[in-house]
Amino acid sequence: MSEAILLVGGKGTRLRPLTTHTPKPLLRVAGVPFLTHQLARAAEAGVTRLVLATSYLAELFRAEYGDGSPLGLELVYAEEAVPLGTGGAIRNAAELLTCGPDEPVFVFNGDILSGVDLAGLRDAHAASGAAVTLHLTRVEDPRAFGLVPTDGQGRVLAFLEKPQTEAEIITDQINAGCYVFTRSVIDTIPAGREVSVERETFPALLASGALVNGVVEDSYWLDLGTPQAFVRGSADLVRGVVSSPALPGPTGEALVLPGAVVDPGARLAGGTVVCEGAVIEAGAVVHASVVLPGARIAARGSVRDSVVGAHAAIGEDSSLRSAVVGDGAVIGPDNELTAGLRIDCGVRLPARAVRVSAAPAALAS
C-alpha cells in the first residue's frame, strides 16, 4: 500500500464556533491538529503518498503540512470548486493518484478517530479480491446510522438507511468511514458532480454483482463531529485509551504543551490538554477539557468537558460544563455556562451575565 485519499473538505457545521476560522481536521485534538494523528497512522501502515481532498479553507492545509516530508509522506492537494459529496471528492482526488488500476487505495474520512488495524484491513482486501473493503464497527444504538449487514464470509449484503423502527434494526454494524478501494473502481465514479458513496456508489456495486467486503473490528471508534465527541476523543488520546504515534507527550491525566503556564495550585485531570501559550491560574480546576493556544483560565475557574478557544479568557470563579467558548471570546467573572452552551468567537460576557442549567445552542454577539 503506497497511496491514500483523505477527505477533509467538510465545513464542520456541527462544531461551530470552533470551525469558524479552522477546518475541522485542523482543530487541536490532544495537542496537535487531528489530521496529524491520521497522517501519522497512515504512514505507520505503509502509506507513502497521500492526496488531501480539500474544499473549506483549503489553503490552510497546505500552510500546515506543505509537501508532507516532516511526516515521512508525500502530500498532494485536490481542491473542490463546489462540494462533490464523498464519492465526488474521492473521484476528484483520484486524478492525482499514480497507482495502477489493480492497486489498492486507502480512503479515510477526516473526522474519525479510530484504532482500526489498517494493515489488517489492507491484507483482508488483498486476500478477498474485493472491489471495495469497508471497515465496519458495532454500535450499541444504531438508529442514528446507516446499517451494513454482512454474511458469514464478510460479504456486504446491503446498505440500509437509518432504521425508523425496532424491526428495521437487523444488525448493529455500521460504516466506520475507512475503505480500501481497488483503483479501477474509483475511476467508475462519475466525475464533476456530487456523488454519495453510501447512497450511490456502494449500492450500485452490489447491484452489479461486485464483491464489497466488510471487516468488522471492535477497536476504538469515534466520530468527532460534535463538541462532546471532540472533547472525549482528545481526552481518550491523552489518557491512552486510543493510541497515536503523533501524541506530543506521554499519556496521563493531563498533557501540558511547552509554552503553557500552569500554576502549581491549579488541578488538571481527566485527559485535559493545555496548548502552548495558555495560562491556568491558581485554584482553577480543568477536567477532561481542551484549552487551545493562548487561552486563559483565571483563578478558581472551573472547566469540565469543555473547549476553550484560542486566546479566549475565562474569568475568576466562572464555571463551564460541557460548553464551547469560541476563539477570542471573553467570559467575565462568576458566570456559569452549562448544558451545551456555545459562545461565539469574540463575544464578551460581563460578570455574572449567564447562569443557566439549560441553554440554547449558541450565544451570538
DAQUIDA-V505486 format. One line per field, one symbol per residue. phi: phi as a letter, one per 40 degrees, with the letter a starting at -180 (. if undefined). Layout:
phi = ???
This chain:
phi = .bbabbcbcccgdcbdccccbbcdccccbfgbdddcccccccccchcbbbbccbacfdccccccbfcgcccgbbbbbbbccbdbgccccccccccbcbccccccbcbbccbbcabdccccccccccccgccabbcbbcbcbcccbccbcbcccgcccabbcdccbdccccabcbccgbbbccdccdcccdcgacbbcccbccccccccgccbbbbcbccdaacccbdccdcccccccccgcbcacccciccicabbcdgcbbcdccbbaggcbbcdgcbbcdgcbbbfbbbcdgcbbcdgcbbbfbbbcdgcbbcdgcbbbfbbbcdgcbbcdgcbbafgcbbcdgcbbcdfcbabbaaccabcc
